[in-house]
Amino acid sequence: MKLCFVAVLGMTLAGCAGAAQQNDGEKEIYCDNVRMVARVTGESLPTDSMPNPNNTGPDYDVYGTDLGIMWQLEGNRVGMFFGDTNGKGFVINKNGGNGENWRSNVLAFTTDTNLEDGLTIDEMLVDEDGKAREVCAGGKANPSVYQTSIPTSAIRAAGVDCVHFMNIYDWGAPHGRWLTNFSSLYTSNDDGRTWQRCADVTFDKDSHFSQVAYAKRDGWVYMIGTQAGRGDDGYLARFREEDLQKKDAYEYWNARAEKWIKGDESKATPVLRGPVGEASLMWHKKFKRWILTYNYDPNHDSVRRTKRHSILYCDTEDITKWGEPKVLLEASQYPALYCAFMHPLKDNDDKLWFIMSMWGPYNTFLMSADLSLK
């Protein structure tokens, strides 16, 4: 994934966080004791002291990668979509991905739920040579038209597995944008073994659902969406699980009318002030709150919440009304950090478990944070 970070002045974590808006004295979720637990991908460095339960380099030709978008399949089986992936010849540097066998995305599976010693990958979807293979057709398929195809979220709805992806032709657009030809879905009816493009659900290049974060509750799939990039506000839509592949059945939240409007994406209004990037959404069963994590780039904010690039989080009981976010992590702790994709099976836990990427080593790491309701 081609990203760029700009160094800016520091600020302490406590100073960044601030106080989230409360409604009628309601409690909020707080995260503390955030720590890096283990590597998920890539080879251990001589300076590493953390566990590395996976051997993704030699085993799957996954030496450099990012993201790690998780969703629940059947039982405790979890899928993990990674982004632009490089194979043999990858060298850690400040410029992210490099090396041989570039794939725009790859897919792993795990049944590991004891995460204190790391997250173990059971298998990856592979080609005839045993190397992790691409799922969503990538830039090599038509390099004159687009650069890559990047997963943004995944979900199982009414027994169908789905990944939402953005088809990117320019990473370097102004105002925090990445430019897409379109965003769409791939679906699987055999537990993630084979995938087919679902062209019936396609969002255009300027859609506020070019990137999404999916989560389920009570038969609905909700999605927080933004334009591709890190400069947009957050928008909200939903659909019944059985309507996953019927875009005209999608409903969009209009805050001015305070109602859901079916089939008309243009009626969606922001539910979260931007800039919002690469969000992850969860309904937390224990605390009965929605939790949202997302990238925050202060360079695209006229009223900065932080001075450094950060990962923020916020929570709410009503998904249409979000309070002020708080800082989960910032770049002073983990340089060139991005993404916090939450583990879907840890939705009844006192810890928040998530996969974070770092641009310099261009790999992914399992993180945890203690959760409390105050």
N, C-alpha and C positions, 0 to 999 in steps of 0.2 A: 504494500500500500504506500503510495508516494505522498509523504507528508513533510511539512516544514515547520520548525519551531523557532521562535525569536526569543532571545533572552531579554528579560525585563527585570526591573527592580524587585527585591524581595519583600516578603511580608510574612509574619508568623502565622502559623496555622490557626491559632486562637483568634488572631486579629482578623483573619479572612472570614471566619465562620459567621459571625454575627448571630442575631437571633431570628429565627423563623417566625413568620406571622402566625398568631394563634387565633382561633375562632372560639369565642365563648369559653376560654380556659381549657380547651382540649389539649391533651398531651401530644407530644411529638416523638418521633424516633430520633435517637442520637447514635452516632457511630464513634467509637474510640478504640484505642489499642489496635490501630491498623498495622498489619505486618505482612511481609512477604513470606509465604510458607514454603514454596517450592517452584522449581522450573516446571513448565508443562511441555515446552518444545525446545529443540536445539541442544547443543552439546555444552556440558559444564565447562566453566572457565577455571583456570588455576586458582583464582581468587574466590570462587564460590564456596560457601559453607552450607548452602541449603540443599535439600534432597533434589534429585533429578530422577524420578522413577521411570522415565521414558527414554528410549533410544531412537528418537524420531529421525535422526540423521542417517545412520547406516541402515536402519530397519525400513524406512519409508522414503528416503531421499528428501526429507524435510529438515533442512539445516537452518533456514531462516524463514520466519513467517510471522503473522500477527492475527489479531482479533480473538478467536475462540468463542464464537457465539453458540450458546448452549440452549438446548430444548429437550424436553422429556419425550421419549418414544413410548415403549411399553414397559411397565413396571419401573425398575430402577435403571433402565437403559437410557443413556443420555447421548445425544449427538452434539458434535462440536464442529462448526464451520470456521475455518481459518481463511485469511485473505491471501494476497499475493505471496506466493511461496517459491523459495529457491532451493536448489539441490546442491549436489557436490560442487565444491569450489567456492561456496559462500564464505565470505570473510567479514567478520564484525568490524564495522567502521561507523562513521557518523552519517552516512548517506543511506542507511536502510538496506533494502534488498539488493542482492547481487548474486552472481554465480550461475550455475547451469540449471537446466530443466525448470524454467519458469512456468508456473501454473497460476492462474488467476485466483483459484480457490481450491481447497482440499477439505476432506471430511473425515473426522475420527469418531469413534464410539467408545464409551466407557460405562462400566457398571459400578465403579468405585464410589462409595458414599462415605468412607472413612477417610477424611481429607486432612487430618492432622499431620500426616507424613507425606502429603502430596496427592495428586490426582493421576491415577494410572490409566493410560490408554490401553484398551483391550485390542483394538484393531483399527485400521484405516481402510477406506475404500481405495482399492489399488487397481493398477493396470496389469497387463499381461506380464510385465517385468517385476511386479511386486512393489512398484513405486506408487505413492499416493497420487491419485488421478484427479483431474479437474471435473467438477460437476456442472457448473454454469459456464457456458461457452465463453472462453476468455479472449484476450487481445490477439493471440496467435491465429484465431479463427478468421479475423478480418482486420488486420492491423492498420489498414488505410482509413477505416471508419471509426474504430474505437481502440482505447488502450487496454482496458481490462474490465472484468465484471466482478464486483465485490459484494459478498453477502452483507446484509444489514440486520436481519433477524430471521428466526425460524420458529415454527410452532407445529404441533400436531392438532388438527381440527377434524372432528368426526372421523377419526381413523386415517386421515390423509396427512402425510408429512409435507411441510411446505417451507421453502426458503425464499425470502424476498431479497432481490439483488438489484444493484444499480449498474448500468452499462455506461461506463465513463469514457469520455473522449478528451477531457482536459482537466488535469489536477490543479492547474495554476491560475484559475480565474480570480478576479478581484472580489473583495467584500466577503471573504470566507466561503466562496462557492467552489464546488467542483461541478463541471459541466457534464451532463448526461445526455445520451440520445433518448433514453427511456429508463424506467425501472419496471420490474415485472417479477414473476414467480417461476420457480421450478417446483414440481410436486413429485411425490413418490407414494406408491401404493403397496410397496413390498418392504417396509421397514428400512427405507433408506438405501436399498441396494441399487436400484435404478431410478433415474430421474428424467422427467419430461418437462419441457417449457410449457407454461400455462399462459398463452398469449391473451386469453380472455381477460386477464387482470394485468393491465399495463397502465402505468402512470407516465404522463408526458414529461418533457425535459425540465419544466419549471414547476412541477408538482410539489406541493408541501408534504407529499408522501413518497418522495424519492428515496428517503431513508426512513425506516420505521423501527419501532420496538414493540413486539407483540407480547401479550399476556392474556390468559384465559380466566374467566370467572362466570359461573352460573350459566354455562352454555353460550356465552358471548366470547368473541376474541376482540380485545381492545388493542388499538395501535396508536402510539404517539408518533407523529411524523414531522419531518422537516424537509426542506429542499436539500439536495446533495451538498455536503460541506458542513461548515461549522458557524454559519452566520445567521441562521434563520431562527424564528420563534418556533415553539412547539405547538402542533395542532393535534386534534383528537378525532379518531374514527372508530367504528366498531362494526361487527357483523356476526351473525349467528354462525356457529361452527360449521353447520351444513352448507352455508353460503360462501365458504372460502373462495370458491372459483367463480362466483357470480358478482362481478363488480357493481352491477346496477342495484344489488341488494345492500351494499355498504351504506352505513349511516354516518353523517358528519356532524360534529357538535358545533352549534352556532350559539355563542355566548350572548349575543345581542337579543336573540329570540328566546334564549334559554331552552332550546329543544334540539333533538336529533333530526336531521334532514336527510332523507334517503335519496341516494343516487345522484347527488349534485355536489361534487367535491368543492366547487367554487364557494359554497356556503360555509365552509369550515372557517372558524376564527381561532386565533391563538388562545391556548390555555396556559402557556408558560412563556414568560419573556425570555427572548434569546440574548446572546447566541447559545444555541443548543446543538450539540454534535454527538453522533454515535451513541444514542440512548439505549438503556436497558430497563425493562419494566417488569415488576413483580407484584402480585397480590400476596402479602404476607399473612398467612393464616393465623399465626399466634397473636400478632399485634393488631390484626384486622385493619391494616393500612396498605395502601398502594405505596410502593417505593420506586423511585426513578433515579437512576444514575446517568450522568452524561458528561461529555467533554465540554469544557468552558475555555474559550480563547478570549482573553481580555482585549486583544487587539481589534476585535470586531464588536466591541461594546462601547457605546458613548458614555455610559455611566458604569465604570468598572466595579465588579464585585471583588475581584482579587487583582494583584499585580502580576502574578505568574499564571501560566497555563496550569489548569487544575482539572480534577474530576470532582463534580459536585453531586449532591444527592438531595432529594426532597421527598416528603411523604404527605399523604392525605387520605381521608376516609372517602371523599367524593372526588372521583377521577376528573371531574370537570372543573375543579377548583383547587389549585396548587398554591401553597404558601411560598415563602422565600427559601431558596436553597441554602445548604451549608456545605462546607468543604470536606470532602472525603480524603483526597490526596492532592498534593501540588508538586510542581516540578522541582522545587528545592529539595524534596525528599527523594524523588525518583526522576532524574532528568529525562526529558523527552518522553514522559508517560502519556498514554492515551488509552481510552476505553476501559470500562468496568462492566463486563458482561456477567450477570449474576447467575449462580447455579440454581436451576429450577427446582431441584429436590430439597433445597435448604430454605424452604418457605415456611417452616414451622420451628425455626431454630433461634437460639440466642446469638448466633453469629451470622454475619453476612459474608458469604463466600463468593468470590468473583475472579475472573481471569482478566488480567491487565496486560497491555502491551507496552514495550519500550522500544523507541525508534533506534537508538544507538546499537544495542545488541540485536535489534530486530528479531525479537522472540517474545514468547508469552509466559506469564508467571501466575501462579495461584496465590491469591491474596485472601486475607480474612480480616474482619473487623467485629468487635463486640457490639451488640445491639442492645439498646435499652429504650424504654418508653418513659418519658419524663414530662 
